[in-house]
């Protein structure tokens, strides 16, 4: 792959999902062929080729990888409440292992996978813990006690294994809540006493697709975990006021200004060259 040029043919799993559809649309708009794999389809897709299958299906994934030069793996059960614990964990981890292992065995060297802000466990921890510090970064201490968060952290470890075993370059993106601006605004109206654990973070859907594009071409080596966020929180209050009200005892590694985000996106900027362009508190938002 020429550095900076998108791969000519990309497998996107979870291609019927919210982020999946945005990624497929962006890739095809930029001239890449896309093999879209999804367990079901809710409407037409811009993908060049359509595969209706589970990402856990070895034969289906093997066929979908033919002629592919990179993989974007987004297929997952996205919340612990959407299935029983065994199904959530097994589905997510098995699909990730299947996709990355088969890609690596076929000589595919670039992959992007969807991790989650929940990979450090605190946001869904039932003990009511707070993050060890703000802003939240990729090295923050973990406290995992739910099966979804465990699956996402396990996926990151699978990426490390695949990178070592097959000399792959893999970016695991820790997505926060992702949506269009109207979806983010509705999300912001829900009273959630645990929202401080995620730093009231979100990412505009256009930026979610944008960071995947950056991750497909960035000169990273091995497996890396990258946290992403909009430049602001989805709350109208100044960030310092939010912290004083909801997390006064949590240490701050730097003081926020205005409505600054509480996710440290230094790694995304330095490794991927990515900075979110769309904030709900600015005029640069999806309409």
N, C-alpha and C positions, 0 to 999 in steps of 0.2 A: 504493500500500500504506500503510495506517495504521501509523505507527511503533509497534512492539511487538506488532502483530497478525501472525500467520503468514499467508503468502500463501494465497489460497483454493484454488489448484490449482498443483501443483508437479510438474515432471518430475524423476524420480530415475533417473539412469543407473547401471548396475552394481547394480540393485535386488535382484539375487539374491545379492550378496556379503554378507560378514559385516556390514560397516558399513551397506551398502545396506539390508539387511533391518531393522536396528535403526532406521534413519532413516525408512523407510516406516512401520514400526509406530508410531513416535513421532508422525509427522505425522498419520496417520489417527486416532490416539487423541486428538489435539488438534483434530480437526475439519477438516483440510485434505483435499481430494481429491488423489490421487497417481496420476500416470501412471508406471508402473514399466517401465523399459526394461532388458532384459538379453539377452545373447546366448543364454542358456539358463536353465532354471528347474529347481531341485532339489526344489521343493516348492511348495505353495500360498503365495500372497502376499496381504497385506492391501491391496495397491494397488487403487485404484478401477478403473483400466484397465491392461491388461497388453500390452506390446509386446515381441515376441520378435525382436530385431534387434541388429546390431552398431552401436555408437555412431559408427562411421565411415560408416555408410550415410546418405547425404544425404537420400534420400527418406523413409526411416523416421524419422529425427530430425525432419524437417520436419513430418511428420504428427503425431508425438508432441508437438510444441510447440504445436499448435492449442489455443487457450484457456488456455494456461499463463501464469502471472504470475511464476514464478521457476524456477530450475534448480538442482539439486544434481547435480553431475557427479562420479561416483565410479568409472565404468568405466575399467579399466586392466589391463594385465598387471603384477602387483605385485612382480615380482622379476626380475633380469636372467637368472636361470637357467631361467626358464619358457618361453623361446623363444630363437631365434637373435637376435643383436644388432639386425639390421635390423628384424625383426618387432616386437621390444619397443619400439624407439624410434619406428618409424613408426606402430604401432598407438596408442600412448599420445598422441603429439603430434597425429596426425591426428584422433583422436576428440575431443580437447580443442578443437582449432581448429574442427572441424565443429559441435560443440555450442554453443560460445560465439559463433561467427560467425553461425550461424543464429538463435540467440536474440537477439543484438544487432540483426540486420536486421529482426526482427519486433517490436522495441520492448520486449523484455523487459529490465528494468533491474537485476535482482538475480540473482546467481549465486554459488554456493558450489562450489569445486572441491577435490578431494583432492590435495594435494601430499604431500610426505613429508619426514621428517627427513633423508633421503638427498639432498635437493635441494642441500645444500652439499658433497656429494661425499665428504667425509672418511670416513664410516662404511664405504663399500665400496671405498675407494681401495686399490689393490693394493700401493702403496709403503709401507704401514704407518705412515701419518701419524697424528698426533694432532690434535684440535681446537686452534685457536689460543688458546683460553681456555675457562674454565668460569665460570658456567653458559653453555651454548650458547644463542645468541639468533639472531634472523632476519638480523642483519647480519654474522655471523661470516664470515671469509674462506673462499672456496670453493676446493676442489681436486677437480675432477670428472674421473674417468677410467674410468667405466663408463656404459653406454648407458641403464640404468634411471635413475640419478641425473640424467643429462643430460636425459632425457625429462621428469622432474619439474621441473627448473629451466626447461626450455623451456616447460612448461605455465604456469609463473608469468609468463614473459614474454608468452605468448599472452594471459593475463589482462590484463596491462598494455596490450597493443595494443587488445584489445576494449573495455576501459574508456575508452580515449582515443577510439577510432573511433566507438563507438556510445553513449557517455555511460553506460556500465554501472557498477554498483557490484559488485565481485567480491571475495570473500574466499577466498584460497588457504590451506588449513589444512595445516600440516606435521605430519602424524600420525606418531607413533612406533609401536612394536608395539602393536596393539590386540587386546584379547580379554577374555573373562570371567575372573574371578579364578582359576578352575581352569586355564585356558589360560595365564595369566600365571605361575602357579606352575610349570607344566611347562616353560615357556620359561626360567624362572629356574634350573632344574636343569641346563640344557644348558651345558656349559663352553664359553664363547666368549671367546677372548682379545681379540677386537675389540670387545667390548661397551662398553668404556670410551669408544669413539669416539661412541657414542650416549648416553653418560651413564647406562647401565643404565635407560633410560627406557621407559615404557609408558603406556597409557591404558585405563582400564576401558571396556568397550563402551557402557555406559550414558552415560558422559561423552562418548564419541565422538558419539553421537546428540545429546546435549545441546549440544555446541558447534556442531553444524550448525544446531540450532534458533536459537541465539543469533546465528549468522552470517547467518541469513535475515532477521533483523529489526533488527540493530544499525545505528545511524546512521553507517555508514562511507561514505566517498565515494571513488570511483575504485577502483583495485586495491590490495589490501593482502595481505601475507603474514603469517600468524600461527602461531607455534609453540605446541604444546600438550603437556601431560604430566600424569600423576598427580602428587599432591603429594609423593610419595616415589619412591625407586628400588625396583626389584624385588629387590634384594639385602638380606640381613639385617644386614650390617655397617653401621656408621655411615659416612656418605658421606665424611667427611674421611679415614677409614681406607682406604676404597676408592681415593681419589685418591692417598694416600701410597703405596699398594702398586702401583697400575697406571698412574698418570699423575703421578709426582712432579715432573716438569719443566714441566708445563703451568701457566701462570699462572691465578690465581683472581681474578676480579673481585669476589667476595664470598665469605666463608668459610661453608661449610655447617654446619648444626646438625642433630644427630640423623641421620635418614635423608632429609634434604632432597633433592628432585629437583635434577638438574643441567641442566634446561631452564629458561631464563628465560621465564616466562609473563606478564610484565608487559603485553605488547601485547594478549594475549588478555583480560586483566582490564580494561585501560583502554579498548580499542576495542570489545570485544564484551560486556563485563560477565560474562565466563566464568571460573569457577574450578572445577577438577575436585573432585568431592565424594567420590570413591571411591579409597582407597589400599589396597594389599595389606597394608601393615604395620599398618593400623587395623582396626577392626571394621566400617567402612563399605565393605564389599566385596560384589561379586556372589557368590552362593552357587550 
